[in-house]
Amino acid sequence: MCRNIKPLFNFEPPATLGEIEASALQYVRKVSGFAKPSEINQAAFDQAVRDITRISQLLLNELQTSAPSKNREIELQKKREINKKRFEK
């Protein structure tokens, strides 16, 4: 799947509406193949983003885990280290 779609569950603080919308937008872009849809497709594109945002919020609200919440800064640092090793070659 698209590398720009980030996991949003089990973080402290929880994912914001903006983060959920950004993931929904990336998903719709990937599925539709459009980074920017034409005028004729704009309404369907926007509706899909709204629907996926709403469903994603429901999902995140319903999911449960016994694992401790992840820290955003620590997870970001881990990703940076992985990318550094990956692109040093």
VENRA-V273700 format. One record per residue. N is the residue number from 1. RES is the residue in one small letter. NEAR is the number of other C-alpha atoms within 12 Angstrom. Layout:
N | RES | NEAR
N | RES | NEAR
This chain:
1 | m | 13
2 | c | 16
3 | r | 11
4 | n | 17
5 | i | 19
6 | k | 23
7 | p | 23
8 | l | 31
9 | f | 28
10 | n | 23
11 | f | 23
12 | e | 16
13 | p | 14
14 | p | 20
15 | a | 27
16 | t | 19
17 | l | 20
18 | g | 18
19 | e | 23
20 | i | 32
21 | e | 28
22 | a | 24
23 | s | 31
24 | a | 33
25 | l | 33
26 | q | 29
27 | y | 30
28 | v | 30
29 | r | 26
30 | k | 21
31 | v | 17
32 | s | 20
33 | g | 16
34 | f | 19
35 | a | 16
36 | k | 18
37 | p | 18
38 | s | 14
39 | e | 11
40 | i | 10
41 | n | 16
42 | q | 18
43 | a | 14
44 | a | 18
45 | f | 28
46 | d | 26
47 | q | 17
48 | a | 24
49 | v | 28
50 | r | 24
51 | d | 20
52 | i | 27
53 | t | 28
54 | r | 20
55 | i | 19
56 | s | 30
57 | q | 25
58 | l | 15
59 | l | 17
60 | l | 24
61 | n | 18
62 | e | 12
63 | l | 14
64 | q | 13
65 | t | 13
66 | s | 8
67 | a | 10
68 | p | 11
69 | s | 18
70 | k | 21
71 | n | 18
72 | r | 20
73 | e | 13
74 | i | 14
75 | e | 19
76 | l | 16
77 | q | 13
78 | k | 15
79 | k | 16
80 | r | 15
81 | e | 14
82 | i | 13
83 | n | 13
84 | k | 12
85 | k | 11
86 | r | 10
87 | f | 9
88 | e | 9
89 | k | 6
